[in-house]
């Protein structure tokens, strides 16, 4: 039964909406002001440290898994980023017949581990963390943390298409949930702490503390944000960033890209076009992912643990044609910063990379495998940006675009990242900040704002995170009389 008081209050005080602000104002004082609950800030420090250590462990596990499965068994070494591995290009396929088998083997092992020991660890970890924050932030089992780490490392390391950020978000959120449970924190304080844990996991492994902190508070809702969790998320994210960066280094994942900003105002029609493409690709990403998940769930006669292996066979076959779909795909993005590399590829392959990544991610994770959808979303957007630049480069002379197109696809790659994932995750501010942190240049923000606005209008209410609520008023435990 609807609550007329809540509806009236939303009408008077909520400005959230497609064309309005994302902030929801309440007619009562916020429940948390620091330091009224300063102990939450102090607890955010060890949570951030755990997030950094978890990110380090997960990174090492993926590197080991990649070396064992893809390199040793499959005879293939994926490309690396400048911030991780020195930016080396991918090798050739020494044993192409082995790649589908290796990806299938990884899916088989990961599926068995997940469905045997912690079925809730299947799928993408960030959505599970969001659901726990809304439903019961103290409910994440410690077992899930370890199962998620091992299964995701096997899935991604063997060539399955998935991201690292989702598993690290669930790992750090699980640590925060365990601490909140042991300390018997009140529900709202536990929610803040687990949100900070989720944010710090993303911030640590992407080495983007400010963007990661804001991403954590934005991802909970489609038309709102958890403002009370911002300060704990900032503290936890900085702590995790320092721990992770001290060992791995503080260089951004894709290296430092200075002076990436747009050259002239004449480039903005191309950014608008990229925004249109990003909006439809974002819709395709969500529809394909959840459509694939439904189809695998309907395969009643096939055991749960076997489905990721069957998906792995298909992903491996796709990878032989489009190697960029294997693993995280970050190395492929790093290579595409080079105009020479992008121009050396057949136009059809460049256009097919983001589409192939959508299909591969939907199969690897939607089948019950373990990994994140955040990282693939970034790769999909980045490679879409490179494809738009490549198409524009091909038609520059006939349409008299001389002088309007940048000499390098860098700006289009970063704008594509923001537009695709910002639109489908409903996290525009965080995505723009993360890309600014990765480039070290605010010049990328204006074109990203334009492309993201257009992409968001096209994507609409669709989201890659099914556990997101619309606003804070949609939480069942939120008593408007408090």
FISE-519406 format. One record per residue (C-alpha): residue in three letters; x, z, y. Coordinates in pm, whole numbers, plus 50000, padded with zeros to 5 digits. Layout:
N
ALAXZY;...
END
This chain:
482
UNK500005000050000;UNK501444990550339;UNK502515017150583;UNK500895010650925;UNK503285034051101;UNK506285015550961;UNK504764981451041;UNK504024992151398;UNK507515005651438;UNK509054973851306;UNK506974953551549;UNK508094974751842;UNK511704981751761;UNK512984954851523;UNK514544924651686;UNK515974911051362;UNK514954875651279;UNK516124840451235;UNK516304833951610;UNK516964869451724;UNK519644895851690;UNK520734910451360;UNK520574946251492;UNK517494967451418;UNK516784995351666;UNK514985026951563;UNK512845050551767;UNK514635080951630;UNK518275092051652;UNK520575079051378;UNK521085103551098;UNK524885102051110;UNK527225105951401;UNK530935111651361;UNK532215137851350;UNK528855153751255;UNK529785140550912;UNK533505137350969;UNK534195145850606;UNK532865111250515;UNK535635096450727;UNK538215118050552;UNK536845108350211;UNK537095071750313;UNK540885074650317;UNK541365081349943;UNK538645055949865;UNK540655030050058;UNK543815039949874;UNK542035035449541;UNK540745001649663;UNK544294990749747;UNK545635002649412;UNK542734986049233;UNK543404953349417;UNK547074955349318;UNK546204961648955;UNK543644933648950;UNK546034909149116;UNK548714916948859;UNK546184913448576;UNK545084879148699;UNK548694867748734;UNK549424878948380;UNK546234862848252;UNK546994830048428;UNK550524829348291;UNK549424837047936;UNK546274815847909;UNK546704785948139;UNK550494783048155;UNK551604794747810;UNK548664783047599;UNK547294755047813;UNK550504740447954;UNK549214740648311;UNK550254760648618;UNK547694761848902;UNK548714757649265;UNK549504789249461;UNK548884799449822;UNK551544805950084;UNK550684842850085;UNK550724845449706;UNK553264825449514;UNK554924805949793;UNK552484777049810;UNK553694757849505;UNK551674727249398;UNK549894725449065;UNK551734711848763;UNK550604683248544;UNK548584689648228;UNK551134691147947;UNK548404697147686;UNK545144684747838;UNK543284689047510;UNK544034726347522;UNK542484733647863;UNK538794734147754;UNK539754755047452;UNK541694780047665;UNK538864784147916;UNK536414788447626;UNK538694814547467;UNK538784834247792;UNK535014832547816;UNK534674844447458;UNK536954874447510;UNK535404883847844;UNK531864880147710;UNK532594902047410;UNK534194929347623;UNK531364929447877;UNK528394929247641;UNK530044953247396;UNK531104980347640;UNK529284976347975;UNK526624949148004;UNK526064957348372;UNK529564943948443;UNK528454907948382;UNK528024884248674;UNK529364888849024;UNK530434923849115;UNK529474924649483;UNK525784919649407;UNK525914948049157;UNK527534970349419;UNK524874961049677;UNK522134969249427;UNK523695003049350;UNK523975011349720;UNK520265004649771;UNK518965019949448;UNK521315048549361;UNK524855048749504;UNK525975074749249;UNK524905054148947;UNK527975031948892;UNK529545042448564;UNK533315047348553;UNK533415025648242;UNK532144996048446;UNK535234997348668;UNK537624992248377;UNK535454966748196;UNK535014946748518;UNK538764946348583;UNK539714934748232;UNK536884909748183;UNK537294893948528;UNK541054890848488;UNK540534872848156;UNK537794850248294;UNK539734839548602;UNK543164839948438;UNK541994816448161;UNK540684791348417;UNK537104802748461;UNK535844797048814;UNK535414830248990;UNK536584850849283;UNK538694882149296;UNK536794899049579;UNK533624906449380;UNK535404925549103;UNK537574945049349;UNK534454953649550;UNK532784967449238;UNK535954985749133;UNK536335003649467;UNK532585009549495;UNK532695024749147;UNK535455048549254;UNK533405058849558;UNK530335063549340;UNK532285085949102;UNK533555107249393;UNK530095109949547;UNK528645120049211;UNK531275146749148;UNK530935161049498;UNK527125159949479;UNK526875142549814;UNK523405137049961;UNK521965102449901;UNK522625088950250;UNK526215101450257;UNK526835086949911;UNK525455053750037;UNK527915053450328;UNK530855061850102;UNK530035035149841;UNK529525009450118;UNK532975018350251;UNK534355014249900;UNK532834979749861;UNK534164969050202;UNK537674982050138;UNK537944963149810;UNK537204930249986;UNK539404938550284;UNK542374948350067;UNK542614917949844;UNK541934893650128;UNK544234912450367;UNK541554911350637;UNK540744947650728;UNK538464941551025;UNK536504912850873;UNK536314930550538;UNK534954962450696;UNK532264943450882;UNK531474922650574;UNK530684954350383;UNK528054965750632;UNK526604930750678;UNK526194921850310;UNK523564948650246;UNK520854930350442;UNK519874895150542;UNK518544904350889;UNK520214937550962;UNK523404957250907;UNK524284992650804;UNK525745003851137;UNK526285039751021;UNK528705027450754;UNK530955008550996;UNK533375036851079;UNK533885047950714;UNK534335011250620;UNK536965006450891;UNK538915037150775;UNK538715027350408;UNK539574990950477;UNK542664999350680;UNK543815023750411;UNK543364997850136;UNK544984970750345;UNK548084992350403;UNK548445001050034;UNK547964965249917;UNK550074949750192;UNK552964973850141;UNK553474959749792;UNK552274923749824;UNK553084917950189;UNK550944915150500;UNK550984877450528;UNK547444862850512;UNK546434847450179;UNK546634811950311;UNK549644818750531;UNK549684820150910;UNK548074790651086;UNK548654793051459;UNK547084769551713;UNK544424758151468;UNK541734755951737;UNK539874724651839;UNK541624698652054;UNK538814684552269;UNK535104689652323;UNK534574655252168;UNK535274670951827;UNK532134692451840;UNK529754665551710;UNK531934664951396;UNK531694702851369;UNK527924699851405;UNK527944674251124;UNK530024698150915;UNK527424725150986;UNK524644702750854;UNK526624695150538;UNK527494732050499;UNK523854742450519;UNK522774719150240;UNK525824727450027;UNK525084764650073;UNK521534759249951;UNK522874739349657;UNK525314767349573;UNK522604794049549;UNK520104771549371;UNK522634759149115;UNK524054793649049;UNK520754811248984;UNK519234781048811;UNK522164780848569;UNK521864818448516;UNK518164814448427;UNK518904786848179;UNK521564807348002;UNK519274837747995;UNK516634816247825;UNK519014807647536;UNK517604834847311;UNK519114821146993;UNK522674822347128;UNK524284857047145;UNK525014869847497;UNK528734872747433;UNK528994836747310;UNK527434820147616;UNK530504823547846;UNK532584805947578;UNK530214776247567;UNK530284774647946;UNK534084776047933;UNK534254744247730;UNK532384725648003;UNK534384741748286;UNK537644732048115;UNK536464696148078;UNK535534695048448;UNK538944709548532;UNK540724680648365;UNK539094657348622;UNK539024681648916;UNK541814707348863;UNK540804726149177;UNK537794741349001;UNK539964761648763;UNK540594798148846;UNK540184810349202;UNK540904776349358;UNK542824792049646;UNK545914771649566;UNK543914739649601;UNK542744750849947;UNK546354758250041;UNK547364722949941;UNK544554707750144;UNK545974721250467;UNK548374691850435;UNK546924659650577;UNK549344640050360;UNK548004656550046;UNK544344651250137;UNK544954614750223;UNK546814609449895;UNK543724618549692;UNK540984593449614;UNK538094598449854;UNK535674604049565;UNK537794632649426;UNK537964649749767;UNK534174648049799;UNK533654659949441;UNK535844691149468;UNK533254713649643;UNK530474700649418;UNK532594706149108;UNK533404741449222;UNK529694749049255;UNK529004737348899;UNK532074754548752;UNK531294787948921;UNK527654786348816;UNK528734780748455;UNK531544806348447;UNK529644835048612;UNK526034824848556;UNK526584823548180;UNK527394860548176;UNK531094858648257;UNK532704882448499;UNK533984873248844;UNK533004870349206;UNK531054844149402;UNK532614852649738;UNK535934835549668;UNK534364803849524;UNK532074802749827;UNK535124802550052;UNK536744775249842;UNK533554754549844;UNK533364756850222;UNK537064749750270;UNK537094719050047;UNK533864706850208;UNK535614708950545;UNK538544688950407;UNK536114663150268;UNK534364659150604;UNK537744654750775;UNK538774629350510;UNK535584609050551;UNK535924610050932;UNK539544598950899;UNK538444569350689;UNK535914557450946;UNK537804567551262;UNK538734532451373;UNK535394514751315;UNK533504541651506;UNK536134545151781;UNK536914581651705;UNK540564578251803;UNK541774609751973;UNK538784630751866;UNK539904638851512;UNK542634664951459;UNK545814653151290;UNK545424680351026;UNK542314692050837;UNK543124728950908;UNK540364734851162;UNK537764717650944;UNK538804738150642;UNK538414771350823;UNK535154761250990;UNK533814750350651;UNK534674784550506;UNK532734802250777;UNK529744778950773;UNK529084777350398;UNK529594813350296;UNK528484828850625;UNK525164810550591;UNK524474817950224;UNK525674854250242;UNK524024861550579;UNK527284875750711;UNK528154854951020;UNK530104880451223;UNK532284891450932;UNK533104856150825;UNK534184845851175;UNK536374876751206;UNK537934871350863;UNK538834835450943;UNK540244846051280;UNK542384871851098;UNK543544845750848;UNK544534820851118;UNK545794844551386;UNK544004822151637;UNK540614827751800;UNK540424790551878;UNK538674785251545;UNK535714807251648;UNK533774784051889;UNK533454754851644;UNK532754779651364;UNK529914794551569;UNK528304760451612;UNK528664750251248;UNK527484784151121;UNK524394784251344;UNK523344750051213;UNK524164759050852;UNK522174791650877;UNK519084773551002;UNK519264749350710;UNK520034776050448;UNK517144797450572;UNK516384829350383;UNK518234818550069;UNK521064841549969;UNK523794841849706;UNK523214879749681;UNK519814886749527;UNK520144924449585;UNK520184921049965;UNK517214935850146;UNK515804921450465;UNK516274952550683;UNK516914989650644;UNK513144995650659;UNK512804979250318;UNK514585007450139;UNK512015027549948;UNK513775060450020;UNK513785054750396;UNK511165078950521;UNK509965068250868;UNK508855103250942;UNK512355117550939;
END
